[in-house]
Each structure stands twice: as C-alpha cells, then as structure tokens.
C-alpha cells in the first residue's frame, strides 16, 4: 500500500462553519426564527450553504502516488498488487496504486438537498472532511449481504487518491492485498454475467472466487462526476 499520508487540509486551517443547527436549530434549543417556516434545519438555506462549504473543504493538494505495483514472484509470473474487497455478494479488485489506505468506518454526515444517489455525505479523514460515496450505486450493483456464517466481517472505508483530492468509498469487507498474476486475467467480454461490466478491466478466478477487476481510471472518473 502507499504511504498513509495524503496532505489533507487540517480542520484548523479551514474557514469556520457556524453549526447553528446544533445551537438554535433542531439539535439545539429550537429558538431559530427560521425553524417555524422550514420545519427542519435540513430544509434551510443556511444549512445548505454550510454543507456546500464542507464539500469544498477537502484537500486540493495531492502527492504523486503513482508507483510501480507490478512484481514478479518466484514463479516468474508478472503480477499486479490488487486489493480484493466485497460489495454485497460481489467480489471485486482494484490496483493498490489508486489507493491511499484502507480505514476503519467513520461517521458519515449527510448533506441537504443532495441529488446524486452515489454521494452519501462527508466524513472526517485525519481532520479533513472528505466526500464519501457508495460504490454499490456507482457500479450499479444489487444491494445485499453475502451469507458469512461464523466468519467475522468488518466493513471498511477505502480512501482513493484522485486528481481533485481524496475520495472515500464504503465496502462491506476487505479480503486483503494479493499479487494477481496477469496471465490469469480473462477479458471481461468473455464473462456473460459480469458484475459492474462497464467498469471492468478483467476477471480472475482467485482462491475459489470470481473477482471482477475494476479499471481504476474509469472508477475515479465516475466518482468525480458524482460530485458535480
């Protein structure tokens, strides 16, 4: 994995946001004169303006995280360092060069009047508020959870390095980082019932699982478009 340090903007370096909803609004003493007309703070233009500012807060500085992740193991096969993870019943993989880190779940703060289904809200990543997205919505997958039996499953957040700054996506489970042999990858056109076909760069059978490998360029473009 890459060094866990995108240069995020610290909270004390950002313009202050008056969280009036916590003082005089629905979560405060309810003394706000606007509350009678709006019923809830999320319908208020002040709350909407604050949410827009929060979305603009995440870092615009970006390290060059490009690095060589292809390696050759003792068997001489060319391999790619790939993070394997699960969404619902689908196992997917993405090259680790597109990732900053895998993190524990943080609270997600929803945004008022958001229209993009893939945008869940914003979350705090080392003091910076970062847009959090649903890969299930972006990839057009069925919602649901695989039957896991007695296996302990821990949802995670994937932090991506995009040109506009870091982006966060939720996943149901992370299997780990594997050196996927490139000669084992099958063209996605040969898989009739492929998940996330429009984002797939290939399919590989790995440890008794069918893994859909995602094209990180296409995925990051779709994530950026969902914020527009």
Buried (B, 14 or more C-beta within 10 A) or exposed (E): EBEEEBBBBEEEEBEEEEEBBEEBBBEBEEEBEBBEEBEEBBBBEBBBEBBEBBBEBBBEEBEEBEEEBEEEEEEEBEBBBBBBBBBBBBBBBBBBBBBBBBBEEBEBBEBBEBEBEBBBBBBBBBEBBBBBBBBBBBBEBEEEEBEEEEEEEEBBBBBBBBEBBBBBBBBBBBBEBBBBBEEEBBEBEEBEEBBBBEBBBBBBEBEEEBBBBBBBEBBBBBBBEBBE
